[in-house]
């Protein structure tokens, strides 16, 4: 197969390759970023950890309240005491179960917060011995931090703050009453400041953790969108390269031949070139499915059919191929590069296309070693006029896009050997593990 350097494409066919995010390095960086972000804390992870920690915290703190509840039996009615303690314990267990299952967690916490506030308001009704209650504190006081923590998680920030203030105010009012221990106002206010600080810290902690997790989620979402765009750009770039090659293979070569046709012989050659281009267009779009593997046997059969369709005079040889699979994208690249090499040979290897005496061969070879190291090689050779490879301008698409870039895009390689007057050989190779 031989070509004049100027035959690969007209100089106006040069297409500049845009710099896009689809470059392999950019895609790799984005994938690395995604991998790191997947291991980082997200909003859902933070919520799960917070709710479970708060549920366990509430249950453990309630165990410390058992001695206080037992001591309250001296001045609190038995029915009230049993009802309050059972309801409180049941609400705490409900929060624990919801936190473990991660279902209706906020609802369970809000139920506890509502029951806790109602129990505090109803406290004066529970006390039956005011004398014994003097100097004590309502046993509900030992669970006020639990109620604040649940409110901070289950309610919006301002509603949580309002709940904490209301609960603290109710405590102050109850505690200075005879039923609440007849405590002095100064001591009750100091207790209120203490619990308000605890409540404010809880709210700020929850807000900080949620905002930090939200920023991680936003960063991950942004990285995913960027990666998706990079993949889309890469696919568009691959398709652009494919279309460049298809236009060159099937249209530009025919137009060049037709434009240069001055004699009857050259016009007949232009007609033949157009027929070959039409046949190539029929094959190129649907050679192989890039997403499905292709057996070596099927690849060899399809390639043989294409070669004989382009020219029955081309000698086709293939070593026995088995059913080992190769990626569809690899098969398509090898197929397309081989067809283009043969078209170039049919168009340019002979000085006189009407009396073409050039011998052309296409051979397929596949290694018979381990499946992990299989290699596929296709060689297109002719005894034509040859050409000087170093004289081919870089802007010509025929060798660079149609053959080399097609094969290199799937991890293969192309070697072109030609000598003026000594014929041409094009060898395309792919080895497993390089795509």
Order of alpha helices (4+ residues) and beta strands (2+ residues): alpha-alpha-alpha-alpha-alpha-alpha-alpha-alpha-alpha-alpha-alpha-alpha-beta-alpha-beta-beta-alpha-beta-beta-beta-beta
